[in-house]
Amino acid sequence: MNLAFLVRDRRNTADPNAVAVVREDFRKVGYLSEAQARTLAPILDGLESLQVSCRVDGSRLWLDLPAPAELRKALKRRVTAYSLA
């Protein structure tokens, strides 16, 4: 299993919710679909990036994306724990 990062691309004029997929070597390999980006962009707006696991199959990159609801819960717990520290 490899790692990839989801990074908001606010300079993308074609999609205001664009989320780039960046490999471990910092090479941008593509973007999430518009539907996925529309869901995840508001969550990622408060983060620098989100690390996800992935696998490479020939020229395809398969991402293990977290469910948005679970991601929101995890981030809320993280922010709450950080605030209490």
N, C-alpha and C positions, 0 to 999 in steps of 0.2 A: 504494500500500500504506500502510495506517495502522498505528498501534501500539496495543496494549492491554497491560494488566498483569494477571497472575494473582496474587491476594492471598488468603492464608488468612483465613477468617472464623471465628475461634474462638468468636464470640458466637452463631453460628447454632445454635439449639437443635434444629432439625430434622435436622441432619446434622453430626456431630462432625468430619467430614473436609471440610467445605464450603470451596470455592475460588471466590471472587468474581472476576468479569471486570470490570475497570475501564478505561474509555477514557482517552485522553490528557488529556481535560479533567477527570479525576478523578470522572466520573460512573459509578456502578456500573450495569452494564447487564444483569447476570445472573450465573448460576453455571454451573460445569461440571456435567456429569451426575454422579450418585453414583459410577458406576464409574470415570470419569476422575478424580474428586476422590480416591477411595480410593487410586488409584495415585500421583497427584502430590502429595497432601498431605504424606506423610512427607519427600519431597524438598524441598518448599517450607517445611517447618517451620524449617529453618535459614536461610531467606532472608527479607528484608523483602518482596520481590515478584519476579516474573519477567516480563521484557518479552518479548512475542511479537508477531509481525506478524499483521495481520488485514486483512480487506476488508469493506466494507459493501455489501450488495446490497439496496436498499430498506430494509426494516425488519429484515433479518437481518445478523448479524455472524458472519463466518467466521474462525475462529482457525487459525493454523498452529502446532499444538502439537508440541513436540519429542517424540521417542520417549523414554520414561522411561529406558531403558538408556543412550541417548546422553547424556541430560541428567545422569544420575549420573556418567558418565565425565568429562564436561566439568567438573562441579563438583568432582570429585575432583582433576582436574589443576589447577584453579584454587586449591584449598585447598593442594595440595602446593607449587605455585609461590609462593603467599603465605607459606607456612611457611619456604621456603628463602630468601626475600628478607631 
